[in-house]
Amino acid sequence: MMDAGCQHRSGDPGRGEGAAVRHAASEHTPSSSGYDAELRRHNAVLRRACGVQFHDHVLDIGCGTGQTTRQAARTAQAGSALGVDISAPAIERARELARAEGLGNVTCEHANAQAHRFPHERFDLAISRFGTMFFDDPCAAFANIRRALRPAGRLVMMVWQGHERNEWDVTIRRSLGAAEEPVTIPSGGPDPFSLADPPTVTQILEAAGFAGVAFTDVHEKVYYGPDVAAALDWVRGFACTSDLLKRLDPAAAARATGRLHERAWIVTARRH
Protein backbone atom coordinates (compact mmCIF):
# COMPACT_ATOMS: atom_id res chain seq x y z
CA MET A 1 0.00 0.00 0.00
CA MET A 2 2.45 2.42 0.50
CA ASP A 3 3.69 5.78 0.33
CA ALA A 4 3.41 6.16 -3.19
CA GLY A 5 2.33 9.52 -2.44
CA CYS A 6 0.16 11.55 -0.40
CA GLN A 7 -0.91 8.95 2.07
CA HIS A 8 -1.50 10.27 5.54
CA ARG A 9 -3.30 9.11 8.67
CA SER A 10 -2.84 12.11 10.89
CA GLY A 11 -4.02 10.24 13.93
CA ASP A 12 -1.43 7.48 13.55
CA PRO A 13 1.38 7.95 16.05
CA GLY A 14 3.38 5.30 14.25
CA ARG A 15 5.42 7.56 12.04
CA GLY A 16 6.68 11.10 11.93
CA GLU A 17 9.22 12.33 9.41
CA GLY A 18 8.61 9.23 7.32
CA ALA A 19 5.15 7.83 7.26
CA ALA A 20 3.23 10.24 9.34
CA VAL A 21 2.55 11.81 6.01
CA ARG A 22 1.16 8.68 4.45
CA HIS A 23 -2.38 8.36 5.67
CA ALA A 24 -5.49 10.44 5.85
CA ALA A 25 -7.21 11.18 9.12
CA SER A 26 -9.56 8.36 10.01
CA GLU A 27 -11.39 6.95 12.98
CA HIS A 28 -10.08 3.59 11.77
CA THR A 29 -6.44 4.53 12.19
CA PRO A 30 -4.32 1.39 12.55
CA SER A 31 -1.66 1.09 15.21
CA SER A 32 2.01 1.47 14.41
CA SER A 33 2.19 -2.31 14.16
CA GLY A 34 0.09 -2.03 10.99
CA TYR A 35 2.70 0.17 9.35
CA ASP A 36 5.52 -2.12 10.45
CA ALA A 37 3.61 -5.15 9.16
CA GLU A 38 2.96 -3.50 5.83
CA LEU A 39 6.68 -2.90 5.32
CA ARG A 40 8.00 -6.16 6.75
CA ARG A 41 9.60 -7.22 3.46
CA HIS A 42 11.04 -3.78 2.84
CA ASN A 43 12.34 -3.79 6.40
CA ALA A 44 14.21 -7.05 5.85
CA VAL A 45 15.90 -5.59 2.76
CA LEU A 46 16.89 -2.46 4.68
CA ARG A 47 18.33 -4.47 7.58
CA ARG A 48 20.57 -6.42 5.23
CA ALA A 49 21.73 -3.25 3.51
CA CYS A 50 22.52 -1.52 6.80
CA GLY A 51 24.80 -4.28 8.03
CA VAL A 52 24.88 -2.96 11.59
CA GLN A 53 27.95 -4.13 13.51
CA PHE A 54 28.43 -5.08 17.15
CA HIS A 55 30.21 -1.82 18.14
CA ASP A 56 28.32 0.57 15.88
CA HIS A 57 26.70 3.79 17.04
CA VAL A 58 23.62 4.21 14.85
CA LEU A 59 21.46 7.25 14.06
CA ASP A 60 17.93 6.39 12.88
CA ILE A 61 16.25 9.28 11.03
CA GLY A 62 12.46 9.46 11.08
CA CYS A 63 12.33 6.48 13.41
CA GLY A 64 8.61 6.62 14.16
CA THR A 65 7.80 4.21 16.99
CA GLY A 66 11.31 2.83 16.78
CA GLN A 67 11.15 -0.60 15.17
CA THR A 68 14.28 0.06 13.11
CA THR A 69 16.00 1.74 16.07
CA ARG A 70 15.43 -1.25 18.30
CA GLN A 71 16.56 -3.66 15.62
CA ALA A 72 19.81 -1.72 15.23
CA ALA A 73 20.33 -1.65 19.00
CA ARG A 74 19.91 -5.41 19.32
CA THR A 75 22.78 -5.93 16.88
CA ALA A 76 24.96 -3.04 18.10
CA GLN A 77 25.12 -4.48 21.60
CA ALA A 78 28.42 -2.77 22.39
CA GLY A 79 27.29 0.41 20.66
CA SER A 80 24.08 2.43 20.70
CA ALA A 81 21.11 3.54 18.64
CA LEU A 82 19.54 7.00 18.63
CA GLY A 83 16.17 7.42 16.95
CA VAL A 84 14.80 10.86 16.09
CA ASP A 85 11.39 11.84 14.75
CA ILE A 86 9.27 14.98 14.53
CA SER A 87 6.23 13.16 15.95
CA ALA A 88 6.12 13.50 19.73
CA PRO A 89 3.53 10.70 20.17
CA ALA A 90 5.66 8.38 18.05
CA ILE A 91 8.75 9.10 20.13
CA GLU A 92 6.86 8.53 23.36
CA ARG A 93 5.69 5.18 22.06
CA ALA A 94 9.21 4.34 20.87
CA ARG A 95 10.55 4.96 24.38
CA GLU A 96 7.86 2.75 25.89
CA LEU A 97 8.66 -0.11 23.53
CA ALA A 98 12.41 0.16 24.12
CA ARG A 99 11.87 0.09 27.89
CA ALA A 100 9.54 -2.90 27.56
CA GLU A 101 12.22 -4.80 25.67
CA GLY A 102 14.90 -3.85 28.20
CA LEU A 103 17.13 -2.18 25.61
CA GLY A 104 19.51 0.01 27.55
CA ASN A 105 21.42 1.22 24.50
CA VAL A 106 18.45 2.94 22.83
CA THR A 107 17.68 6.66 23.01
CA CYS A 108 14.70 8.29 21.29
CA GLU A 109 14.49 12.05 20.84
CA HIS A 110 11.74 14.33 19.55
CA ALA A 111 13.78 16.25 17.01
CA ASN A 112 13.98 17.42 13.41
CA ALA A 113 17.05 15.82 11.84
CA GLN A 114 17.48 18.82 9.56
CA ALA A 115 18.40 21.17 12.38
CA HIS A 116 19.02 19.07 15.48
CA ARG A 117 22.45 19.51 17.06
CA PHE A 118 23.73 15.97 16.99
CA PRO A 119 27.03 15.14 18.68
CA HIS A 120 29.80 15.88 16.18
CA GLU A 121 31.25 12.77 14.46
CA ARG A 122 29.43 10.50 16.90
CA PHE A 123 27.84 7.89 14.62
CA ASP A 124 29.22 5.10 12.44
CA LEU A 125 25.99 4.69 10.52
CA ALA A 126 22.90 6.77 9.71
CA ILE A 127 19.83 4.81 8.62
CA SER A 128 16.29 5.65 7.59
CA ARG A 129 13.21 3.73 6.48
CA PHE A 130 11.23 6.25 4.44
CA GLY A 131 12.10 9.06 6.84
CA THR A 132 14.20 11.43 4.72
CA MET A 133 11.87 12.59 1.93
CA PHE A 134 10.19 15.48 3.71
CA PHE A 135 12.97 17.89 4.69
CA ASP A 136 12.31 21.56 3.95
CA ASP A 137 15.95 21.90 2.87
CA PRO A 138 17.40 18.50 1.89
CA CYS A 139 20.92 19.82 1.34
CA ALA A 140 21.01 21.37 4.82
CA ALA A 141 19.48 18.26 6.35
CA PHE A 142 21.96 15.84 4.82
CA ALA A 143 24.86 18.16 5.63
CA ASN A 144 23.70 18.10 9.26
CA ILE A 145 23.52 14.30 9.18
CA ARG A 146 26.98 14.15 7.61
CA ARG A 147 28.44 16.20 10.46
CA ALA A 148 27.05 13.66 12.91
CA LEU A 149 28.88 10.82 11.13
CA ARG A 150 32.44 9.80 11.80
CA PRO A 151 34.91 9.99 8.90
CA ALA A 152 33.92 7.36 6.33
CA GLY A 153 30.65 6.85 8.22
CA ARG A 154 27.85 5.36 6.15
CA LEU A 155 24.38 6.54 5.17
CA VAL A 156 21.81 3.85 4.27
CA MET A 157 18.27 4.99 3.57
CA MET A 158 15.18 3.59 1.89
CA VAL A 159 13.16 6.06 -0.18
CA TRP A 160 10.26 5.73 -2.61
CA GLN A 161 10.70 5.48 -6.33
CA GLY A 162 8.31 7.45 -8.54
CA HIS A 163 4.56 7.03 -8.08
CA GLU A 164 4.23 5.55 -11.58
CA ARG A 165 6.36 2.60 -10.40
CA ASN A 166 4.20 1.89 -7.35
CA GLU A 167 1.30 -0.36 -8.20
CA TRP A 168 -1.07 0.74 -5.47
CA ASP A 169 -1.81 3.94 -7.35
CA VAL A 170 -1.75 2.51 -10.85
CA THR A 171 -3.99 -0.46 -9.96
CA ILE A 172 -6.57 1.53 -8.04
CA ARG A 173 -6.87 4.14 -10.77
CA ARG A 174 -7.11 1.46 -13.44
CA SER A 175 -9.96 -0.09 -11.49
CA LEU A 176 -11.73 3.24 -11.78
CA GLY A 177 -10.93 3.61 -15.48
CA ALA A 178 -8.41 6.41 -14.87
CA ALA A 179 -5.07 4.66 -14.94
CA GLU A 180 -3.30 7.52 -16.65
CA GLU A 181 -4.38 10.14 -14.16
CA PRO A 182 -1.32 11.39 -12.25
CA VAL A 183 -1.14 11.49 -8.49
CA THR A 184 -2.01 14.94 -7.24
CA ILE A 185 0.17 16.19 -4.41
CA PRO A 186 -1.00 19.40 -2.73
CA SER A 187 1.16 22.35 -3.65
CA GLY A 188 3.68 23.05 -0.94
CA GLY A 189 2.83 19.85 0.91
CA PRO A 190 5.13 16.95 1.73
CA ASP A 191 6.24 14.96 -1.30
CA PRO A 192 7.05 11.28 -0.65
CA PHE A 193 8.70 11.17 -4.09
CA SER A 194 11.16 14.00 -3.47
CA LEU A 195 14.08 11.55 -3.45
CA ALA A 196 12.84 9.30 -6.25
CA ASP A 197 15.21 10.60 -8.96
CA PRO A 198 18.75 9.17 -8.65
CA PRO A 199 20.60 12.05 -10.38
CA THR A 200 18.83 14.58 -8.14
CA VAL A 201 19.57 12.59 -4.99
CA THR A 202 23.20 12.13 -6.00
CA GLN A 203 23.56 15.87 -6.48
CA ILE A 204 21.99 16.59 -3.09
CA LEU A 205 24.15 14.09 -1.23
CA GLU A 206 27.38 15.11 -2.92
CA ALA A 207 26.65 18.77 -2.16
CA ALA A 208 26.12 17.77 1.47
CA GLY A 209 29.52 16.08 1.64
CA PHE A 210 28.80 12.45 0.78
CA ALA A 211 30.59 10.29 -1.77
CA GLY A 212 30.08 6.91 -3.39
CA VAL A 213 26.32 7.37 -3.79
CA ALA A 214 24.68 4.18 -5.03
CA PHE A 215 21.11 2.97 -5.65
CA THR A 216 19.66 -0.52 -5.33
CA ASP A 217 16.24 -1.30 -6.74
CA VAL A 218 13.77 -2.72 -4.21
CA HIS A 219 10.61 -4.39 -5.53
CA GLU A 220 8.59 -6.02 -2.79
CA LYS A 221 5.02 -6.95 -2.01
CA VAL A 222 3.33 -5.14 0.83
CA TYR A 223 1.02 -6.51 3.50
CA TYR A 224 -2.34 -4.80 3.84
CA GLY A 225 -4.04 -7.17 6.25
CA PRO A 226 -5.13 -10.79 6.70
CA ASP A 227 -8.07 -10.49 4.29
CA VAL A 228 -9.60 -8.23 1.67
CA ALA A 229 -11.81 -6.41 4.18
CA ALA A 230 -8.85 -5.49 6.38
CA ALA A 231 -6.76 -4.52 3.36
CA LEU A 232 -9.46 -2.29 1.94
CA ASP A 233 -9.96 -0.57 5.30
CA TRP A 234 -6.23 0.17 5.45
CA VAL A 235 -5.97 1.39 1.86
CA ARG A 236 -9.05 3.58 2.27
CA GLY A 237 -6.99 5.63 4.72
CA PHE A 238 -4.64 6.85 1.98
CA ALA A 239 -5.26 10.51 1.39
CA CYS A 240 -4.83 10.07 -2.36
CA THR A 241 -7.12 7.06 -2.66
CA SER A 242 -9.78 7.30 0.03
CA ASP A 243 -12.28 9.17 -2.15
CA LEU A 244 -11.56 6.96 -5.15
CA LEU A 245 -11.97 3.72 -3.24
CA LYS A 246 -15.35 4.76 -1.84
CA ARG A 247 -16.61 4.44 -5.41
CA LEU A 248 -15.38 0.84 -5.82
CA ASP A 249 -17.75 -2.10 -5.56
CA PRO A 250 -16.44 -5.02 -3.43
CA ALA A 251 -15.19 -7.01 -6.43
CA ALA A 252 -13.24 -4.05 -7.81
CA ALA A 253 -11.87 -3.32 -4.35
CA ALA A 254 -10.58 -6.86 -4.09
CA ARG A 255 -8.83 -6.51 -7.45
CA ALA A 256 -7.37 -3.17 -6.46
CA THR A 257 -5.86 -4.41 -3.20
CA GLY A 258 -5.02 -8.01 -3.99
CA ARG A 259 -1.74 -7.80 -5.87
CA LEU A 260 0.00 -4.55 -5.10
CA HIS A 261 3.75 -4.07 -5.04
CA GLU A 262 5.80 -1.03 -4.18
CA ARG A 263 9.10 0.17 -5.60
CA ALA A 264 11.77 1.79 -3.53
CA TRP A 265 15.45 2.62 -3.62
CA ILE A 266 18.09 1.65 -1.12
CA VAL A 267 20.44 4.64 -1.24
CA THR A 268 23.92 4.21 0.20
CA ALA A 269 26.71 6.74 0.58
CA ARG A 270 29.64 7.46 2.85
CA ARG A 271 30.91 10.60 4.48
CA HIS A 272 33.48 12.22 2.24
Stockholm file with secondary structure:
# STOCKHOLM 1.0

chainA/1-272         MMDAGCQHRSGDPGRGEGAAVRHAASEHTPSSSGYDAELRRHNAVLRRACGVQFHDHVLDIGCGTGQTTRQAARTAQAGSALGVDISAPAIERARELARAEGLGNVTCEHANAQAHRFPHERFDLAISRFGTMFFDDPCAAFANIRRALRPAGRLVMMVWQGHERNEWDVTIRRSLGAAEEPVTIPSGGPDPFSLADPPTVTQILEAAGFAGVAFTDVHEKVYYGPDVAAALDWVRGFACTSDLLKRLDPAAAARATGRLHERAWIVTARRH
#=GR chainA/1-272 SS CCCSSCCCCTTCTTCSTTGGGSSCCCTTCCCHHHHHHHTHHHHHHHHHHHCCCTTCEEEEETCTTSHHHHHHHHHCTTSEEEEEESCHHHHHHHHHHHHHTTCTTEEEEECCTTTCCCCTTCEEEEEEESCSTTCSSHHHHHHHHHHHEEEEEEEEEEEECCGGGCHHHHHHHHHTTCTTCCCCCCTTSCCTTTTCCHHHHHHHHHHTTEEEEEEEEEEEECCCCSSHHHHHHHHTTCTTTHHHHTTCCHHHHHHHHSSCEEEEEEEEEEEC
#=GC SS_cons         CCCSSCCCCTTCTTCSTTGGGSSCCCTTCCCHHHHHHHTHHHHHHHHHHHCCCTTCEEEEETCTTSHHHHHHHHHCTTSEEEEEESCHHHHHHHHHHHHHTTCTTEEEEECCTTTCCCCTTCEEEEEEESCSTTCSSHHHHHHHHHHHEEEEEEEEEEEECCGGGCHHHHHHHHHTTCTTCCCCCCTTSCCTTTTCCHHHHHHHHHHTTEEEEEEEEEEEECCCCSSHHHHHHHHTTCTTTHHHHTTCCHHHHHHHHSSCEEEEEEEEEEEC
//
